[in-house]
Structure formats: C-alpha cells, structure tokens
Amino acid sequence: MEQRVDALDNQEVSNQNKAELILEHANLVEAAIQIIRSAVASGMNWDDLGALIKQQQQAGHPVASAIVRVKLETNQISLKLASANLLGQANAEATEIIDVDIGLSAHRNASIYFSKKKETHVKYDLTCCVLPLATRNCVTCWHFCTAQVRENCSTRGSSAGVCS
C-alpha cells in the first residue's frame, strides 16, 4: 500500500512538472503543434514529415529539435523540454519528454496536466485515508486467523501446538 502512495505522489509531482514546463515553453509548444497541424493538413505523409523534422533538427531549428516523436495515430507529439529552474541544480533531470495533444493549444495541454495532478492528489488523499484502516483490518484479521489456527490445532490434539 505504501508503494501505491509513493507512486501516486510521484505521479502528482510529474504531472505538475509537465504542466509547468508546457507553460514555461508555451511559445515553443504552440509552434510545434502548429507545424505538425500544418503538415498534416497539407497531406504530407508520415515518412516525409519524419524526414522534414530530422532535416530541421540537423539544421538546428529549435522547434524541430524539441520534437522527439510524432504519434499521429494518437494525435500527439512528444516534446523534450528543459526547465530553467532545473538546469542549475546538481543531480537534477534537466529535461523531460512530454506528450501534447496537437488538437489542443499549449495552455489547454497544460490545463489537462494540472487536472491530472488534481485527480492524482484526490487518489493520494483517499489512499492515505484508507491505509490506516487497511492496516488495522490486516492486524485484526491476523489476530483472528492465528487464534483460529491455535484453536484448530488444540482440538486436533497436537502436543506442540502446531498442526502437522
């Protein structure tokens, strides 16, 4: 159960970071979304789009350099974004890969990650509320079960108190 609490806590922090990174790089995210939308609207096939992105990455284009993956089947692109806050910290992961929906604006994508953060926080709170109850129930069950085993063993006449 504690692993679940830790996982929810990590997920909440991750969603918060993703939303903040999208807002921090809103212009770049919006430009990447517009480039992909334009290419798809013009009828460019996936192979040509991938080749164009690679060509622009090699030329040092900042928007193309941020695009890690194009997932047209899910209407998403993965962007590699670096936080100005994290860059100065030692042992910090300076970049994060974030999936954004190309059908939405940068601000709407950030809003979705903030909503996911809130949903995760509710799950976290509920799990934390249930954890003491679950622990108490496990202890009660353990006491009951061990009493039952002792009773069963004593009725079978085990001299050591352990059923064979």
C-alpha positions in Angstrom: 0.0 0.0 0.0 2.9 2.3 0.7 4.2 1.7 -2.8 0.9 2.9 -4.1 1.1 6.1 -2.0 4.7 6.7 -3.3 3.6 6.1 -6.9 0.7 8.5 -6.6 3.0 11.1 -5.0 5.5 10.7 -7.9 2.7 10.9 -10.5 1.3 14.0 -8.9 4.7 15.7 -9.0 5.3 14.6 -12.6 2.0 16.0 -13.8 2.7 19.3 -12.0 6.2 19.5 -13.6 4.8 18.7 -17.1 2.1 21.4 -16.8 4.7 23.9 -15.6 7.1 23.0 -18.4 4.5 23.4 -21.0 3.6 26.8 -19.7 7.3 27.8 -19.4 7.8 26.9 -23.1 4.3 27.8 -24.3 5.6 29.5 -27.4 7.7 26.6 -28.5 5.0 24.1 -27.7 2.4 26.1 -29.7 4.9 26.4 -32.6 5.5 22.7 -32.7 1.7 22.0 -32.6 1.2 24.4 -35.5 4.0 22.9 -37.6 2.6 19.4 -37.2 -1.0 20.6 -37.8 0.1 22.4 -41.0 2.0 19.4 -42.3 -0.9 17.0 -41.6 -3.4 19.5 -43.2 -1.3 19.8 -46.3 -1.5 16.0 -46.8 2.2 15.3 -46.0 2.7 11.6 -45.4 4.3 10.4 -42.2 7.6 9.4 -43.7 8.1 12.8 -45.4 7.1 14.5 -42.1 9.7 12.5 -40.2 12.3 13.3 -42.8 11.5 17.0 -42.6 11.7 17.1 -38.8 15.1 15.3 -39.0 16.4 17.7 -41.6 15.3 20.7 -39.5 16.8 19.2 -36.3 20.2 18.8 -38.1 19.9 22.4 -39.2 19.5 23.4 -35.5 15.9 24.6 -35.7 14.8 25.0 -32.0 11.2 23.8 -32.5 12.2 20.8 -34.5 14.9 20.0 -32.0 12.3 19.8 -29.3 10.2 17.2 -31.2 11.2 13.7 -30.1 8.3 11.7 -31.6 5.3 12.2 -33.7 2.4 10.0 -32.8 -0.3 10.8 -35.4 -2.3 7.7 -34.6 -3.0 9.2 -31.1 -2.9 12.9 -32.3 0.1 13.6 -30.1 3.7 14.7 -30.3 6.4 14.1 -27.7 8.5 17.2 -26.9 11.7 17.4 -25.0 11.5 20.4 -22.7 14.1 21.7 -20.3 13.3 23.7 -17.2 15.3 26.8 -16.4 14.7 26.0 -12.7 16.2 22.5 -13.0 19.2 23.4 -15.1 21.1 25.0 -12.2 20.5 22.1 -9.8 23.0 19.3 -9.3 21.8 15.7 -9.9 18.5 17.0 -11.4 16.9 15.7 -14.5 17.2 18.8 -16.7 14.8 17.7 -19.4 11.6 15.9 -19.6 9.7 14.3 -22.5 6.1 15.4 -22.5 3.2 14.2 -24.7 1.0 17.0 -26.0 -2.2 16.8 -28.0 -1.8 18.5 -31.3 -5.6 19.2 -31.4 -5.3 21.5 -28.4 -3.4 24.7 -27.5 -0.3 24.7 -25.3 -2.3 26.2 -22.5 -5.1 23.6 -22.8 -2.5 20.8 -22.7 -1.0 22.3 -19.5 -4.5 22.5 -18.1 -5.0 18.8 -18.7 -1.8 18.0 -16.8 -2.9 20.2 -14.0 -6.3 18.4 -13.9 -4.4 15.0 -13.9 -2.4 16.4 -11.0 -5.6 17.2 -9.1 -7.1 13.8 -9.8 -4.0 12.1 -8.6 -4.0 14.2 -5.4 -7.5 13.1 -4.7 -6.5 9.4 -5.2 -3.5 10.1 -3.0 -5.6 11.5 -0.2 -8.1 8.6 -0.4 -5.3 6.1 -0.4 -3.8 7.8 2.7 -7.1 7.7 4.4 -7.6 4.0 3.6 -4.1 3.0 4.6 -4.6 3.1 8.4 -7.9 1.3 8.1 -6.4 -1.4 5.9 -3.5 -1.8 8.3 -5.9 -2.1 11.3 -8.0 -4.6 9.4 -5.0 -6.7 8.5 -3.8 -6.8 12.1 -7.3 -7.7 13.3 -7.6 -10.4 10.7 -4.1 -11.7 11.6 -5.1 -12.0 15.3 -8.3 -13.7 14.4 -6.7 -16.1 12.0 -3.9 -17.1 14.4 -6.5 -17.6 17.1 -8.4 -19.9 14.7 -5.2 -21.9 13.9 -4.4 -22.3 17.6 -8.0 -23.5 18.3 -7.9 -25.9 15.4 -4.5 -27.3 16.4 -5.6 -27.8 20.1 -8.7 -29.6 19.0 -6.7 -32.0 16.9 -4.5 -32.8 19.9 -1.2 -31.5 18.6 1.2 -31.6 21.6 3.4 -28.9 20.2 0.5 -26.6 19.4 1.4 -26.7 15.7 -0.7 -28.8 13.3 1.2 -31.3 11.2 
